[in-house]
Amino acid sequence: MSRHLAAAVAALAMLSVTACEARPDDEMVRPTVTRSATPQAPTDLPDLPVGQGAIGPSDNVRVQGSTIHVGRRAVGLAPLRIDAWAVVPGGVYFVNRSELWFTDLRRAVPTDFKHVDHLRTTDHGTHLVFTDLEHGADGPNGRPLPVRIEYDARTGAPLSATYLP
């Protein structure tokens, strides 16, 4: 009987070795690499309004409520709010709630950007930079991906658009 038991154990051992060799070890199998393409940044961006107002980045500009003060001059923009602003040659871009607006101190004009953040200018105020939260490709959560957009503040022409990490 021990001879039969030894033969059965040997047969089972061979079957288990053969079965292990027939399937790759799942710890040794390389995972499938998935790559997602980065969406192309928007290229059909609208031009921004510009102005020829007597104002520029070197002027002393401050904001109080909905009023822009330039030196001794005060320009009221009520009922609009000024939550953030950037002074450029010929005017001021400002955020009213989340919407981007422009004023040359004679009139206030809305832009096509309804959801922006991080409004600022580059050196000498010649380029306007902001984060657009509306025009990017849809992200994994179904909402548009944030896009950093740069404009020439003198011409209103878009210069670049890149997705934020």
Secondary structure, 3 states (H helix, E strand, C coil): CHHHHHHHHHHHHHHHHHHHHHCCCCCCCCCCCCCCCCCCCCCCCCCCCCCCCCCCCCCCEEEECCEEEECCEEEECCCCCCCEEEEECCEEEEEECCEEEEECCCCEEECCCCCEEEEEECHHHCEEEEEECCCCCECCCCCECCEEEEEECCCCCEEEEEECC
